[in-house]
């Protein structure tokens, strides 16, 4: 009986020892996994470049009102040659022009009623047609847009917008800035790591934030997203923001 009891105690001791060893092994593996858990640093990278618009777009048109549909269309066609002559005089041939379709519709006006109320009422018909001027000669477009003011002052039924100054090959510009912004992010991460006593490891993730085309001299916070495309100025600044996450090596 004592011999059997001793044997049982020995077996129990062996099993407990094996269990404790296995538990220690598992715990050690978990501790090792936690200690080697991936640590990272996330930084923003910035890059910007001075650029100039390479293309200008400008819209001008004629709009007239008459009692009937037919009269409005006839009046539009009578007024249109003045616009053609104006553009030709300012050096634009038909290759640089894109005209819209003639349009005729009800001319709606707001009529005030008692007690501060108002309503929309039709008064005749409105006919219109616009022309879009596209040119790489930015100065010429700028000058003709200013000259349109005199055309309006002379009583011609014209409407027009401010010129749009555009940057071509935006994708190529964006790609070059992304490369520069990524390099900037790497330098920033290295500075953080240097003072933290660690090393920057491999890149874990990267994302592009905002892409800006701003008027020269404009300031925008680096943490804004969505971007802006200024079309009102010739001289601009292109800016890209990227966010990159790097592994940290101890």
C-alpha positions as CSV (number, residue, x, y, z in Angstrom):
1,X,0.0,0.0,0.0
2,X,2.9,2.3,0.9
3,X,4.7,1.4,-2.2
4,X,1.6,2.2,-4.4
5,X,1.2,5.5,-2.6
6,X,4.8,6.4,-3.1
7,X,4.5,5.5,-6.8
8,X,1.3,7.7,-7.1
9,X,3.1,10.6,-5.4
10,X,6.0,10.3,-7.8
11,X,3.7,10.2,-10.9
12,X,1.8,13.3,-9.5
13,X,5.1,15.1,-9.0
14,X,6.3,14.4,-12.5
15,X,3.0,15.6,-13.9
16,X,3.1,18.8,-11.8
17,X,6.7,19.4,-13.0
18,X,5.7,18.9,-16.6
19,X,2.7,21.2,-16.2
20,X,4.8,23.9,-14.6
21,X,7.4,23.6,-17.3
22,X,4.7,23.9,-20.0
23,X,3.1,26.8,-18.2
24,X,6.5,28.5,-17.9
25,X,7.2,27.9,-21.6
26,X,3.8,29.3,-22.7
27,X,4.2,32.3,-20.4
28,X,7.7,32.9,-21.7
29,X,6.5,32.8,-25.3
30,X,3.7,35.2,-24.5
31,X,6.0,37.5,-22.7
32,X,8.4,37.4,-25.6
33,X,5.6,38.2,-28.0
34,X,4.5,41.2,-25.9
35,X,8.0,42.4,-25.5
36,X,8.6,42.2,-29.2
37,X,5.2,43.8,-30.0
38,X,5.4,46.1,-33.0
39,X,6.0,49.7,-31.9
40,X,5.8,52.5,-34.4
41,X,5.9,56.2,-35.0
42,X,3.6,58.2,-37.3
43,X,4.8,61.4,-38.9
44,X,3.7,63.9,-41.5
45,X,5.9,64.8,-44.4
46,X,5.6,68.1,-46.3
47,X,6.8,69.2,-49.7
48,X,6.0,72.3,-51.7
49,X,7.1,73.9,-55.0
50,X,6.5,77.3,-56.7
51,X,4.6,76.8,-59.9
52,X,2.9,79.0,-62.5
53,X,-0.3,78.5,-64.3
54,X,0.2,77.3,-67.9
55,X,-3.4,77.7,-69.2
56,X,-6.2,80.2,-68.9
57,X,-9.9,79.8,-69.4
58,X,-12.4,82.6,-69.5
59,X,-16.1,82.6,-70.2
60,X,-18.1,85.5,-71.8
61,X,-21.6,85.5,-73.3
62,X,-24.7,87.3,-74.3
63,X,-28.0,87.3,-72.5
64,X,-31.1,89.1,-73.6
65,X,-34.8,89.3,-72.6
66,X,-37.8,89.7,-74.9
67,X,-41.6,89.3,-74.6
68,X,-41.8,86.1,-76.6
69,X,-39.7,83.0,-77.3
70,X,-39.1,83.9,-80.9
71,X,-38.3,87.5,-80.1
72,X,-35.7,86.5,-77.5
73,X,-34.0,84.1,-79.9
74,X,-33.9,86.7,-82.7
75,X,-32.5,89.3,-80.3
76,X,-29.8,86.9,-79.2
77,X,-28.7,86.3,-82.7
78,X,-28.6,90.0,-83.4
79,X,-26.4,90.7,-80.4
80,X,-24.0,87.8,-80.9
81,X,-21.9,89.4,-83.7
82,X,-20.8,92.2,-81.4
83,X,-19.3,89.5,-79.1
84,X,-17.5,87.8,-82.1
85,X,-16.1,91.1,-83.2
86,X,-14.8,91.9,-79.7
87,X,-13.0,88.6,-79.4
88,X,-11.5,88.8,-82.8
89,X,-10.3,92.4,-82.1
90,X,-8.5,91.1,-79.0
91,X,-6.6,88.5,-81.0
92,X,-8.6,85.3,-80.5
93,X,-9.4,83.1,-83.5
94,X,-12.2,80.5,-83.5
95,X,-9.8,77.7,-82.7
96,X,-9.4,79.1,-79.2
97,X,-13.2,79.4,-78.7
98,X,-15.8,76.9,-77.6
99,X,-19.4,78.1,-77.8
100,X,-22.4,76.7,-76.0
101,X,-25.7,75.9,-77.5
102,X,-28.3,78.7,-77.8
103,X,-30.6,78.6,-74.8
104,X,-34.1,80.1,-74.5
105,X,-36.3,79.8,-71.4
106,X,-38.8,81.6,-69.2
107,X,-37.4,84.8,-67.6
108,X,-38.3,84.5,-63.9
109,X,-38.2,87.5,-61.6
110,X,-38.9,87.9,-57.9
111,X,-41.9,90.0,-57.1
112,X,-42.4,91.4,-53.6
113,X,-45.7,90.9,-51.9
114,X,-47.2,92.5,-48.8
115,X,-46.0,91.4,-45.3
116,X,-42.5,90.7,-46.6
117,X,-43.4,87.8,-48.8
118,X,-42.3,87.3,-52.4
119,X,-43.0,85.1,-55.4
120,X,-41.4,84.1,-58.7
121,X,-43.2,85.4,-61.8
122,X,-42.4,85.0,-65.5
123,X,-41.8,88.2,-67.4
124,X,-41.0,87.2,-71.0
125,X,-38.2,84.9,-72.2
126,X,-34.5,85.0,-71.6
127,X,-32.1,83.8,-74.4
128,X,-28.4,83.3,-73.8
129,X,-25.2,81.8,-75.3
130,X,-21.7,81.7,-73.9
131,X,-18.2,81.3,-75.3
132,X,-15.3,79.8,-73.4
133,X,-11.9,81.2,-74.3
134,X,-8.9,78.8,-73.8
135,X,-5.3,80.0,-74.3
136,X,-1.8,79.5,-73.0
137,X,-1.3,83.3,-73.4
138,X,-2.2,84.2,-69.9
139,X,-1.6,87.9,-70.3
140,X,-3.9,88.1,-73.4
141,X,-6.8,86.4,-71.5
142,X,-6.2,88.7,-68.5
143,X,-6.3,91.8,-70.7
144,X,-9.4,90.8,-72.6
145,X,-11.3,90.0,-69.4
146,X,-10.6,93.6,-68.3
147,X,-11.7,95.0,-71.6
148,X,-15.1,93.3,-71.3
149,X,-16.0,95.8,-68.7
150,X,-16.0,98.6,-71.3
151,X,-18.1,96.4,-73.6
152,X,-20.7,96.2,-70.8
153,X,-20.4,99.9,-70.1
154,X,-21.2,100.5,-73.8
155,X,-24.6,98.9,-73.2
156,X,-23.9,95.5,-74.8
157,X,-25.9,92.7,-73.1
158,X,-22.9,90.7,-72.1
159,X,-22.0,88.6,-69.0
160,X,-18.6,87.3,-68.1
161,X,-16.6,85.6,-65.3
162,X,-13.1,86.1,-63.9
163,X,-10.4,84.2,-65.7
164,X,-9.3,80.8,-64.4
165,X,-5.6,80.2,-64.4
166,X,-4.8,76.4,-64.4
167,X,-1.8,74.2,-63.9
168,X,-1.4,71.5,-66.4
169,X,0.2,68.0,-65.8
170,X,-1.1,68.0,-62.2
171,X,-0.5,64.3,-61.8
172,X,3.2,64.6,-62.6
173,X,3.5,67.5,-60.2
174,X,1.7,65.6,-57.5
175,X,3.9,62.5,-57.9
176,X,7.1,64.5,-57.6
177,X,5.9,66.2,-54.5
178,X,4.8,62.9,-52.9
179,X,8.4,61.6,-53.3
180,X,9.8,64.8,-51.7
181,X,7.2,64.6,-48.9
182,X,8.0,61.0,-48.2
183,X,11.7,61.9,-47.9
184,X,10.8,64.7,-45.5
185,X,8.7,62.3,-43.4
186,X,11.7,60.0,-43.1
187,X,13.9,62.8,-41.9
188,X,11.4,63.8,-39.3
189,X,11.0,60.3,-38.1
190,X,14.8,60.0,-37.8
191,X,14.9,63.2,-35.7
192,X,12.3,61.8,-33.3
193,X,14.1,58.5,-33.1
194,X,17.5,60.0,-32.5
195,X,16.3,61.9,-29.3
196,X,14.3,58.8,-28.2
197,X,17.2,56.5,-28.3
198,X,15.7,54.2,-31.0
199,X,16.1,53.5,-34.7
200,X,13.6,54.0,-37.5
201,X,12.7,50.7,-39.1
202,X,10.7,49.7,-42.2
203,X,7.7,51.7,-43.4
204,X,4.4,50.2,-42.2
205,X,1.9,52.3,-43.9
206,X,1.6,55.5,-46.0
207,X,-1.3,57.8,-47.0
208,X,-1.6,61.0,-48.9
209,X,-3.4,63.7,-47.0
210,X,-4.0,67.1,-48.7
211,X,-2.9,68.3,-52.1
212,X,-2.9,72.1,-52.4
213,X,-2.5,74.5,-55.2
214,X,-2.4,77.8,-53.3
215,X,-1.8,81.5,-54.2
216,X,1.8,82.3,-53.8
217,X,2.4,83.3,-50.2
218,X,-0.7,81.7,-48.8
219,X,-0.5,79.7,-45.5
220,X,-2.4,76.5,-44.8
221,X,-2.1,74.3,-41.7
222,X,-0.4,71.0,-42.4
223,X,-3.1,69.0,-40.6
224,X,-5.9,70.1,-42.9
225,X,-7.2,67.4,-45.3
226,X,-9.0,67.6,-48.6
227,X,-6.8,70.2,-50.4
228,X,-7.5,73.4,-52.3
229,X,-7.1,74.3,-55.9
230,X,-6.6,78.0,-56.4
231,X,-7.6,79.1,-60.0
232,X,-7.6,82.9,-59.5
233,X,-3.9,83.6,-59.6
234,X,-1.0,82.9,-62.0
235,X,1.7,82.5,-59.4
236,X,1.0,79.6,-57.1
237,X,2.5,77.2,-54.6
238,X,1.9,73.4,-54.9
239,X,2.0,71.5,-51.6
240,X,1.5,67.9,-50.6
241,X,1.0,66.4,-47.1
242,X,1.7,62.7,-46.5
243,X,1.3,60.6,-43.3
244,X,3.7,57.7,-42.9
245,X,4.0,55.1,-40.1
246,X,7.4,53.5,-39.4
247,X,8.5,50.6,-37.3
248,X,10.7,51.5,-34.3
249,X,13.7,49.3,-33.6
250,X,15.3,49.3,-30.1
